[in-house]
Every structure is written in C-alpha cells, then in structure tokens.
Amino acid sequence: MTLEVPISSSLEGRCYRWELTNGLTLLVVDNPAVDIVAARLFLRPGMLAEAPHQWGLNHLVAATMTKGTHQRSAQAIALAVESLGASLGTEAAPDYFVLGLKAVASDFAELFALASELWRCPSFPAAEVALEQQLTLQSLRLQQEQPFTLAYDQLRQALFPNHPYSVSTLGTPASLMNLTPDDLRAYHARYFCPARTVVSVCGRVEPERVRDWVERCLGDWQAPVREWSLPPLPTPLPPTAPLRLVRPTHQSLVMLGYRGPAVHTPDYPAMKLLSTYLGNGLSSRLFVELREKQGLAYEVSAFYPTRWQAAPFGVYLGTAAANTRLALEKLAAEMQRLLAMPIPEAELLTARSKLLGQYAMGKQTNAQIAQLLGWYEVLGLGVDYDLEFPRLIRQLTPEDLWRAAQRYLRQPWVSLVGPEAAVMAIT
C-alpha cells in the first residue's frame, strides 16, 4: 500500500505525494501545458557525506553514473536516450545528488525505466572513471584562472575549514586522484537506497499511472538505510587579516564574506531578500552605488546559496588594480550603511518584486517545477514551501531585514585576488 497525500500548490496543477512501502518518496504534478514530461531523482546527503580525502566523490559518481550499468554499456545508454530524442543527465551538489530526465509524454515510461536502472545498478567502469578524473582535473585548472573562484575558495575555506562546504564540488586534485572505482561503488552501496530517494515528476501525465510506473521500476528495490549524520560545523577562522592571492592581472577581485543561516532557519527568507537588494541586477544597491555612481566596478554582485547547514553570504566587485583599496573601502561602507538603519520601504518593495518575479519565472517549465519541488522535499522543507516562501518574503519589513543584517553581517572576512602591489598593500 502507498500513502496518497494531495498537496496544495501555486502551480496550475496539483502536486500529489506518495510514500512507497520501501520508503521512496514520489511527487507528481500534472501540468498539461506542453507534451513534455520531466523528472528528477534526488538523493540526500550529497557532498556532505564526503570525508576530506574523498572530496569530489559525488561529482565523480555523477560523471560516471551514465557510463554503464550491469546490463548496458555507455554507448548503449547513449543510444537509448538519443533514440527517444530525450535528455538525461546528473549533477552533484553540496547537499544532494540528482539525476534529471526529460522526454515527450509517450516515451517517458521507457526513459524512466532506463533512469531507474542507472540509479539502482551503475557499474562505474574503470576506464570511464579514469577519463572523468582527467577531465575534472582540467576543470579544476580552469577554475584557478577565474578571479571570482579564487576569491570564493579563500573565503569558504575560512568560513568552513575542513568541512565539505570549504571546497568545490569537483573536489581537489589530490582527493580526486585518490579515488578508485571501488570507492564509487562503496559510496553507491552505502547511500543509494529507497528511503533517501525522492522522485519528482511534472508534465502531461496521469498521477496514478506515474505511480504505477515508479512502482514497477523502483517498488521492489530493497536497500538498507545506513546510519549517517551531518558533519559538525567548524568554527570559522578569525577574520583578523585579509585573505590574499596574488595573480598577474590588471584588475582585482574584492570580496566581503559572512557565514549566513541555513535554509531551515527563520532568517533564511530575510537573507535571500537582502542578497537580492544588495547585488541582484542593474537596480541593485551595489550596482547603482559602486558602478553607476562611482565607476569603481567592472562587475559587482552578491551571493547567498541555499544550504542545508550554514551558507556563505558575500558581496564582491571587480575593479582596476589601482582602485583596490578604494573599492574595498566603498564596499565595506555600503555594508556598514546597511547596518546603520533599516532600508527605505520603497527600496524593499523593489527588491521584493524582483525576487518574487524571478521566483515565478523559475517555474515556467516542467523541468524547473520538478527540480524545485524535489529540491524542497530533499531539503526537508516539503512541497508546501512553494507557497510558504513567497508568503514569507511578502511579510518581511525593513526592520526584519535590518535585524537579520545585524545578526549575520557585522564582521566580514575580506578575500582579495589581484596583482601583488594591490592586494599586499591592504592591511
């Protein structure tokens, strides 16, 4: 027997939630706008299950999951997907692992059967693992040429020392090359199980038929839930001196970073709105003040990724090397201005409209809807958060944002990347 729980949703259709007898969670939205069905298979805990010597393991699992099963070769899998005119791919994230697929409605059942085979019994061929390790090493080298990535790496290593959040999902060169196909198989055997899996489907479907397809493909899957706990959050390194990285460039990247709250905390919506207000788009405060009015920035923005545990919150700008000190002073002054008093109501309304508009635009396709609802479920928020998040954003006042800023944005970590004379002169 399965449990059927109709869930209210802001989407045109309804979202239905079932829990199969083996513990797998299924979400289905009937959205008949187009004849395309999209699905996501999510797994917790993602990169949070990696030890330091295994960083990059989830990425390598994602990169090689589609390269072979106990029944099919990589070529056979690719031909099966292409023959349907469909798409199928994987992604490793800090808090989850996901396999995504999309096909016309008439081919969805066949494609989902293939995805289920990949999810349950990937073979991780040694040759494919070795190839992906080399490709990932190239990607890591390319990252070292990007000033933002370098500054962000310094920042998150200070905010989350020796924690999975401190490194790229690609891992490090040393940890990546330390991995073997047996490590990938052991990780799959330990964490891939029905109770950790969320399947999210959206498209022109009959929910009960989708439930039947999932039951046929995954209902007989039996795998134990092995014990696992979140890694403890480390104490950040003291923000006593700037973090510096010298690069022979003509510009500098100046970044201020903070440890922000996790997605489950009451302050999460306020910090999302603050990030939008500060650095999202041409009307954002930092863009207007530092680029348009003062001409200091080639680029300027803010970031605050959604995280299961604490999340980095940051603002940054790229500037001419000669302006490094001035840019840092002006960026810090804007953050101090945010702490000094609540933002004007009119500016809050603009930021709120922008955030809610972008949120609505992010639910235009079946793939986006399947991603969003499955992501909420795997983060433990539940699909009702699709309604809850906009409601919480609409309720926020300037005083709410000011209190959140006071709580999280008082003491920044400074991360600098640029030519030696510019970044080493900053004390």
C-alpha positions in Angstrom: 0.0 0.0 0.0 1.1 3.6 -0.6 0.0 6.8 1.0 -1.6 9.4 -1.2 -1.5 13.0 0.1 -2.8 15.8 -2.3 -0.7 18.9 -1.7 -1.9 22.4 -2.4 0.4 24.2 -4.8 0.8 27.6 -6.5 1.2 25.7 -9.8 -1.7 25.2 -12.2 -2.0 21.5 -11.4 -1.9 19.7 -8.1 1.1 18.1 -6.6 0.5 14.5 -5.3 2.8 12.9 -2.8 3.2 9.2 -2.2 5.5 7.2 0.0 6.1 3.7 -1.3 6.3 0.8 1.0 10.1 0.6 0.6 10.5 4.3 1.8 10.8 6.1 -1.6 9.1 9.4 -1.8 7.2 10.3 -5.1 5.9 13.7 -6.1 3.8 14.1 -9.2 2.4 17.3 -10.8 0.0 17.1 -13.7 0.9 20.1 -15.8 -0.7 19.7 -19.2 0.6 22.9 -20.8 3.1 21.0 -23.1 3.5 17.4 -24.1 6.8 17.1 -22.2 7.4 15.2 -19.0 10.4 15.9 -16.8 11.6 14.1 -13.7 14.3 14.3 -11.1 15.6 11.6 -8.9 17.2 13.2 -5.8 19.4 11.7 -3.1 20.5 13.0 0.2 23.1 13.8 1.5 25.3 14.7 -1.5 28.7 16.1 -0.8 28.1 16.3 3.0 28.8 12.6 3.2 32.3 13.0 1.8 35.4 12.9 4.0 38.3 15.2 3.2 40.3 12.5 1.4 37.2 11.8 -0.7 36.2 15.3 -1.8 34.9 15.2 -5.4 33.4 11.7 -4.9 29.8 12.8 -5.6 31.0 14.6 -8.7 32.8 11.5 -10.0 29.7 9.4 -9.2 27.6 11.8 -11.2 30.0 12.0 -14.1 30.2 8.2 -14.5 26.7 7.0 -13.5 25.6 7.2 -17.1 28.7 5.4 -18.4 27.5 1.9 -17.7 25.3 -0.5 -15.7 25.4 -4.2 -15.1 23.2 -4.6 -18.2 24.3 -1.8 -20.6 27.5 -0.1 -21.9 28.0 3.7 -22.1 27.3 3.5 -25.8 24.1 1.5 -25.3 22.8 4.0 -22.8 23.6 7.0 -25.0 21.9 5.4 -28.0 18.8 4.5 -25.9 18.5 8.2 -24.8 19.2 9.6 -28.3 16.7 7.2 -30.0 14.0 8.8 -27.9 15.1 12.3 -28.7 15.3 12.7 -24.9 17.7 14.1 -22.4 19.3 12.6 -19.3 22.0 13.9 -17.0 23.3 14.0 -13.5 24.6 16.7 -11.1 26.4 16.6 -7.8 25.6 19.4 -5.3 26.8 20.2 -1.7 23.5 18.9 -0.2 22.2 16.5 -2.7 22.7 14.3 -5.8 20.3 14.5 -8.7 19.6 12.6 -11.9 17.4 14.5 -14.4 15.5 13.3 -17.4 13.0 14.7 -20.0 11.1 13.2 -22.8 7.8 13.5 -24.7 4.9 12.0 -22.7 4.6 8.9 -24.9 8.3 8.0 -24.3 8.6 8.9 -20.6 7.9 5.4 -19.2 10.7 3.9 -21.3 13.1 6.7 -20.3 12.2 6.4 -16.7 12.9 2.7 -16.7 16.4 3.4 -18.1 17.0 6.1 -15.4 15.9 3.7 -12.7 18.4 1.1 -14.0 21.2 3.8 -13.8 20.1 4.8 -10.3 20.0 1.2 -8.9 22.9 -0.5 -10.6 25.6 1.7 -12.2 28.8 -0.3 -12.8 31.4 2.6 -12.8 33.8 1.2 -15.4 37.4 1.8 -14.5 38.3 3.3 -17.9 35.4 5.8 -17.7 36.3 6.7 -14.1 39.9 7.4 -15.1 38.8 9.5 -18.1 36.5 11.6 -15.9 39.2 12.1 -13.4 41.4 13.7 -16.1 38.6 15.8 -17.4 37.8 17.0 -13.9 41.5 17.9 -13.3 41.3 20.1 -16.4 38.1 21.8 -15.0 39.9 22.4 -11.7 42.8 24.0 -13.5 40.4 26.3 -15.5 38.8 27.3 -12.2 42.2 28.6 -11.0 42.1 31.1 -13.8 38.9 32.7 -12.6 39.4 35.6 -10.1 35.9 35.1 -8.6 36.5 31.3 -8.0 39.9 32.0 -6.4 38.4 34.6 -4.0 35.4 32.4 -3.2 37.7 29.5 -2.5 39.7 31.5 0.0 36.5 32.7 1.6 34.8 29.4 2.1 38.0 27.7 3.4 38.0 30.4 6.1 34.3 30.1 6.8 34.1 26.2 6.8 37.6 24.9 7.5 37.9 21.1 6.7 34.2 20.9 6.0 32.7 19.8 2.7 31.4 23.3 2.1 35.0 24.6 2.0 35.8 23.2 -1.4 34.3 22.9 -4.9 32.0 20.0 -5.6 34.8 18.9 -8.0 37.0 18.2 -5.0 40.7 18.9 -5.0 43.4 17.5 -7.3 44.8 15.3 -4.6 41.4 14.0 -3.3 40.1 13.5 -6.8 43.0 11.4 -8.0 42.9 9.4 -4.7 39.5 7.9 -5.7 39.0 4.5 -7.3 36.0 2.7 -8.9 35.7 0.7 -5.8 35.2 3.9 -3.8 32.4 4.9 -6.1 30.7 1.5 -5.8 31.1 1.6 -2.0 29.5 5.0 -1.8 26.6 3.9 -4.0 26.1 0.8 -1.9 26.1 2.8 1.3 23.9 5.8 0.4 21.7 4.9 -2.6 18.6 3.4 -1.1 14.8 4.0 -1.4 14.5 5.8 1.9 17.0 8.5 0.8 15.4 8.9 -2.7 12.9 11.5 -3.8 11.4 11.2 -7.3 9.7 14.3 -8.7 7.7 14.2 -11.9 6.0 17.0 -13.8 4.2 17.1 -17.1 1.2 15.9 -19.1 0.6 12.7 -17.0 -1.9 10.9 -15.0 -0.5 10.8 -11.5 -1.8 7.3 -10.7 -0.1 6.0 -13.9 3.2 7.6 -12.9 2.9 6.0 -9.5 2.4 2.6 -11.3 5.5 3.2 -13.5 7.6 4.1 -10.4 6.3 1.1 -8.5 7.3 -1.2 -11.4 10.7 0.3 -11.8 11.7 1.0 -8.1 9.0 -0.5 -5.9 10.9 -3.8 -5.5 14.1 -2.0 -4.7 15.3 -3.0 -1.3 18.4 -1.5 0.3 19.1 -0.7 4.0 19.3 2.8 5.4 22.8 3.0 6.7 23.5 5.4 9.6 24.8 8.8 8.8 24.9 12.2 10.5 25.7 15.7 9.4 29.3 16.7 9.7 29.7 19.2 12.6 30.0 22.8 11.5 33.6 24.0 12.3 34.4 27.3 14.0 35.4 29.8 11.3 38.9 31.1 11.1 39.2 34.5 12.8 38.6 37.4 10.2 41.6 39.3 11.5 43.5 39.9 8.3 42.6 39.9 4.6 42.9 36.7 2.7 45.1 37.4 -0.3 46.0 35.6 -3.5 48.5 37.2 -5.9 47.8 36.9 -9.7 49.5 38.8 -12.6 46.4 40.6 -13.7 45.4 44.2 -14.4 42.4 44.1 -12.1 41.5 43.0 -8.6 38.6 41.0 -7.2 37.4 42.3 -3.8 35.1 40.2 -1.8 33.5 40.5 1.7 32.0 37.3 3.1 30.0 36.2 6.1 28.6 33.0 7.4 24.8 33.1 6.8 22.0 31.0 8.1 20.8 27.6 6.9 17.7 27.1 4.8 15.7 25.9 7.8 16.3 28.9 10.0 13.7 31.8 10.3 16.2 34.3 9.0 16.7 32.5 5.6 14.0 34.5 3.7 15.3 37.8 5.0 18.8 37.0 3.9 17.6 36.0 0.5 15.9 39.3 0.1 19.0 41.1 1.4 21.1 39.4 -1.2 18.7 40.4 -3.9 18.6 44.0 -2.6 22.4 44.3 -2.5 23.6 42.6 -5.7 20.9 41.2 -8.0 20.7 43.1 -11.3 21.1 46.6 -12.6 18.8 48.2 -10.0 20.6 46.6 -7.0 22.1 48.9 -4.4 25.7 47.9 -5.1 25.4 48.2 -8.8 23.9 51.6 -8.6 26.2 53.0 -5.9 29.6 51.4 -6.9 29.3 51.0 -10.7 26.8 53.6 -11.9 27.6 56.5 -9.5 31.2 55.9 -8.6 32.5 53.9 -11.6 34.5 51.6 -9.4 33.3 48.2 -10.7 33.7 46.1 -13.8 31.3 43.7 -12.2 29.5 43.8 -8.9 27.1 41.3 -7.3 26.1 39.4 -4.2 25.6 35.7 -3.5 23.8 33.6 -0.9 23.4 29.9 -1.9 20.7 27.8 -0.2 22.4 25.3 2.1 21.2 22.6 4.5 23.8 23.8 7.0 25.1 27.3 7.3 25.7 29.2 4.0 28.2 31.7 2.7 26.8 35.2 2.2 29.0 37.5 0.1 29.3 40.7 -1.9 32.1 41.4 -4.4 33.3 43.6 -7.2 36.0 43.5 -9.9 37.9 46.7 -10.2 41.1 48.2 -11.7 44.2 47.2 -9.7 44.8 50.9 -8.8 41.4 51.2 -7.2 41.7 48.1 -5.0 41.9 49.9 -1.7 39.2 52.4 -2.6 36.9 49.7 -3.8 37.3 47.8 -0.6 36.6 50.9 1.5 33.5 51.7 -0.5 32.2 48.2 -0.5 32.7 48.0 3.3 31.0 51.3 3.7 27.9 50.0 1.8 27.7 47.1 4.2 28.1 49.4 7.2 25.3 51.6 5.8 23.1 48.5 5.7 23.8 48.0 9.4 23.2 51.6 10.4 19.5 51.8 9.8 16.6 49.9 8.1 16.5 50.3 4.3 13.7 52.6 2.8 10.4 50.9 2.3 10.4 51.8 -1.4 13.7 50.0 -1.9 12.4 47.0 -0.1 9.3 46.9 -2.3 11.5 47.0 -5.4 13.8 44.2 -4.1 10.7 42.1 -3.1 9.1 42.5 -6.5 12.3 41.5 -8.2 12.8 38.4 -6.0 9.2 37.2 -6.3 9.2 37.8 -10.1 12.4 35.8 -10.6 11.0 33.1 -8.4 7.9 32.8 -10.6 10.0 32.9 -13.7 11.9 29.9 -12.4 8.8 27.7 -12.6 8.0 28.1 -16.3 9.0 24.6 -17.5 8.2 21.1 -16.3 11.9 20.5 -15.7 12.1 23.6 -13.4 9.0 22.6 -11.5 10.3 19.0 -11.0 13.6 20.4 -9.8 12.1 22.9 -7.4 9.6 20.6 -5.7 12.0 17.7 -5.4 14.7 20.0 -4.1 12.3 21.3 -1.4 11.4 17.8 -0.4 15.0 16.5 -0.2 16.0 19.6 1.9 13.2 18.6 4.3 11.1 21.7 3.6 8.3 19.8 1.8 6.5 20.8 -1.4 4.3 23.3 0.5 7.3 25.6 0.7 6.5 26.6 -2.9 3.6 28.6 -1.3 5.4 29.3 2.0 8.5 31.0 0.6 6.6 33.8 -1.3 4.4 34.3 1.7 7.4 34.8 4.0 9.0 37.2 1.6 5.9 39.3 1.4 5.7 39.6 5.1 9.2 41.0 5.6 9.6 44.6 6.7 12.7 46.9 6.6 13.1 46.2 10.4 13.2 42.4 9.7 16.0 42.8 7.2 17.9 45.2 9.5 17.7 42.7 12.3 19.0 39.9 10.1 21.8 42.1 8.9 22.7 42.9 12.5 22.8 39.2 13.3 24.9 37.9 10.3 26.7 40.8 8.6 28.6 42.6 11.3 32.1 41.2 10.8 33.3 40.4 7.3 36.0 38.2 6.0 38.0 40.0 3.3 39.1 38.0 0.3 41.4 39.6 -2.3 42.7 38.4 -5.6 44.9 40.6 -7.9 48.4 41.9 -8.6 50.9 41.8 -5.7 51.2 45.6 -5.3 47.5 46.0 -5.0 46.5 43.1 -2.7 49.6 43.1 -0.4 49.1 46.8 0.4 45.8 46.1 2.1 46.1 45.5 5.9 
